[in-house]
Amino acid sequence: SLCVTVIYIPLMLFGLLGNILTILVVWLRPHMRTSTYLYLSSMAVSDLLILLLLPLDLYKLWRPRPWPLGDLACKLTMFLSECCTFCTILHITFLSLERYLAVCWPITAKTVVTRRRTRAIIGCLWLSAAVITLTLKPYFDTFKLVGTWLLVPTSIVNFQFLVPTKICKHTHTHTHTHTPIIA
């Protein structure tokens, strides 16, 4: 418990500082509101929410029972944690796709990747993360009883983690092996 606490506290402090600065820089400087920085600032919001939940994780680590905040707060923190984690994964995936387009298809990227579309995609990422996390709701109840996430269907795990990882790996590999066509 002490080791985890010693790691969590600086992680939380530096993470809060870094994510708050990212959000401030992007929103206070209009020229920084490019597609890439919009993804990064939205991802910073997601990471900020995860970091704000770390004290509750520490509390659960030091005092696993009884949980003083009630059943609703327990389920809400689990929902927010899962939702934000998945949202960050989706942001990384779509940022990789956007960078892939920019490097491998620069002319197409200039017309396809716009701030308006990026904002719409970011909204869809947040909505998708929330909806997919809500599909885990029945497992929030079993988590307390069983004490493990092994009950989550493999299809959800594949969609949440393996598919985005495969997309990122594919875009990274092809970005380095593709010679861009510059007109």
Phi and psi in degrees as a GROMACS rama.xvg file:
@    title "Ramachandran Plot"
@    xaxis  label "Phi"
@    yaxis  label "Psi"
@TYPE xy
-66.8696  -41.4245  LEU-2
-60.713  -46.2439  CYS-3
-62.1307  -41.7209  VAL-4
-63.4255  -42.9455  THR-5
-63.344  -32.9277  VAL-6
-79.1564  -42.8742  ILE-7
-62.4288  -42.3491  TYR-8
-63.7668  -52.3477  ILE-9
-65.3916  -35.8896  PRO-10
-58.8188  -44.6275  LEU-11
-66.3094  -45.8754  MET-12
-64.466  -48.1348  LEU-13
-68.6109  -36.5628  PHE-14
-64.4066  -44.3792  GLY-15
-60.7916  -46.8554  LEU-16
-61.5423  -49.4883  LEU-17
-62.7133  -43.3759  GLY-18
-71.4131  -38.293  ASN-19
-64.5315  -42.6995  ILE-20
-63.7315  -40.1392  LEU-21
-59.554  -48.1857  THR-22
-62.2507  -45.6721  ILE-23
-62.473  -45.6626  LEU-24
-61.6167  -45.563  VAL-25
-66.4171  -40.6689  VAL-26
-83.8643  -23.2354  TRP-27
-90.1257  -13.9041  LEU-28
-119.643  100.535  ARG-29
-56.6571  -31.9204  PRO-30
-70.42  -12.3164  HIS-31
-89.8843  3.19652  MET-32
-89.6069  47.8059  ARG-33
-79.1276  170.827  THR-34
-55.215  -47.0248  SER-35
-61.2055  -46.0804  THR-36
-71.2112  -26.6684  TYR-37
-65.3024  -43.1254  LEU-38
-60.8014  -45.931  TYR-39
-64.1099  -40.1304  LEU-40
-70.7359  -36.4826  SER-41
-66.8746  -38.928  SER-42
-66.0334  -34.4248  MET-43
-63.6687  -36.927  ALA-44
-62.9029  -45.2493  VAL-45
-61.2233  -46.6846  SER-46
-65.2692  -34.8292  ASP-47
-62.1134  -42.7775  LEU-48
-63.4511  -40.6037  LEU-49
-61.7862  -45.0827  ILE-50
-63.7397  -36.0516  LEU-51
-69.0303  -19.1404  LEU-52
-87.3296  -11.6015  LEU-53
-58.4489  -38.9491  LEU-54
-59.047  -34.9592  PRO-55
-67.6337  -36.636  LEU-56
-63.4399  -40.5792  ASP-57
-64.2022  -40.7646  LEU-58
-60.3006  -45.8222  TYR-59
-63.5497  -31.5649  LYS-60
-69.3222  -42.5184  LEU-61
-80.9175  -33.2761  TRP-62
-135.303  79.2417  ARG-63
-63.5804  -29.8268  PRO-64
-140.519  144.519  ARG-65
-83.0577  152.715  PRO-66
-83.034  113.748  TRP-67
-79.2625  -13.7197  PRO-68
-92.0032  1.34324  LEU-69
88.1855  168.237  GLY-70
-66.2222  -40.8747  ASP-71
-63.0179  -46.0409  LEU-72
-63.7543  -36.4861  ALA-73
-61.4718  -50.0922  CYS-74
-67.4607  -36.2882  LYS-75
-66.4125  -42.8375  LEU-76
-66.223  -37.023  THR-77
-64.9624  -43.1187  MET-78
-60.892  -49.9484  PHE-79
-61.7223  -41.8777  LEU-80
-62.2898  -49.6775  SER-81
-64.981  -43.1787  GLU-82
-62.616  -47.192  CYS-83
-68.4144  -36.2609  CYS-84
-62.8034  -47.4731  THR-85
-65.9285  -37.3372  PHE-86
-62.6193  -41.4952  CYS-87
-62.7717  -41.9264  THR-88
-61.0438  -43.6704  ILE-89
-65.0551  -38.907  LEU-90
-60.7211  -46.2942  HIS-91
-60.9431  -41.4627  ILE-92
-62.5888  -49.1451  THR-93
-72.309  -30.515  PHE-94
-65.1817  -39.0321  LEU-95
-63.3026  -43.2738  SER-96
-63.2732  -41.5781  LEU-97
-64.2748  -42.5125  GLU-98
-66.759  -36.8656  ARG-99
-59.6981  -47.5798  TYR-100
-60.6246  -43.6063  LEU-101
-64.2871  -35.7871  ALA-102
-84.1847  -45.5507  VAL-103
-87.7377  -27.3296  CYS-104
-135.377  64.1519  TRP-105
-60.5224  -36.6128  PRO-106
-70.9578  -44.2358  ILE-107
-62.535  -40.5624  THR-108
-61.391  -35.9756  ALA-109
-62.6368  -30.4205  LYS-110
-94.2915  -30.0643  THR-111
-85.3143  -41.8231  VAL-112
-90.7796  101.069  VAL-113
-120.938  161.274  THR-114
-62.6062  -38.1696  ARG-115
-62.7197  -46.8344  ARG-116
-65.3036  -38.8766  ARG-117
-62.3785  -43.1381  THR-118
-62.0038  -40.6111  ARG-119
-64.6451  -42.5067  ALA-120
-63.4947  -42.4116  ILE-121
-61.389  -42.3589  ILE-122
-60.0176  -41.9536  GLY-123
-66.5703  -34.9804  CYS-124
-62.5402  -46.8544  LEU-125
-63.3182  -43.9906  TRP-126
-63.9972  -44.8658  LEU-127
-61.1978  -43.8891  SER-128
-61.0253  -42.1002  ALA-129
-66.3616  -45.1135  ALA-130
-64.4637  -44.6396  VAL-131
-66.6881  -37.7362  ILE-132
-66.1479  -35.3926  THR-133
-63.0624  -28.3035  LEU-134
-66.6356  -18.7471  THR-135
-85.0346  -6.67167  LEU-136
-49.5318  -44.6741  LYS-137
-59.4795  -27.1357  PRO-138
-81.099  -18.5129  TYR-139
-62.026  -36.7163  PHE-140
-68.7854  -42.0002  ASP-141
-74.4551  -23.251  THR-142
-57.9427  -43.1427  PHE-143
-65.0847  -36.2302  LYS-144
-81.2607  -43.5923  LEU-145
-92.4867  -33.6548  VAL-146
82.8488  17.6275  GLY-147
-148.889  154.914  THR-148
-95.0399  9.29914  TRP-149
-64.9432  -13.4308  LEU-150
-79.6551  -10.963  LEU-151
-69.1488  129.218  VAL-152
-57.8269  145.018  PRO-153
-58.2059  -33.9784  THR-154
-62.214  -36.7334  SER-155
-68.9356  -43.8601  ILE-156
-61.6232  -43.4639  VAL-157
-59.7324  -45.1043  ASN-158
-68.8373  -40.821  PHE-159
-73.5033  -34.3633  GLN-160
-123.666  -47.685  PHE-161
-72.4356  -41.362  LEU-162
-64.1205  -49.8075  VAL-163
-59.3383  -38.3583  PRO-164
-62.3617  -43.3239  THR-165
-62.6846  -42.2636  LYS-166
-63.1271  -45.4527  ILE-167
-63.1033  -42.6061  CYS-168
-63.3361  -42.9049  LYS-169
-62.7787  -46.7883  HIS-170
-66.8023  -36.7343  THR-171
-66.2355  -46.8227  HIS-172
-61.8696  -46.9689  THR-173
-74.6808  -24.7201  HIS-174
-66.6743  -38.0513  THR-175
-80.9384  -18.7482  HIS-176
-105.132  -5.22679  THR-177
-97.5568  131.048  HIS-178
-92.6901  117.458  THR-179
-66.1751  146.608  PRO-180
-95.003  113.591  ILE-181
-111.596  122.381  ILE-182
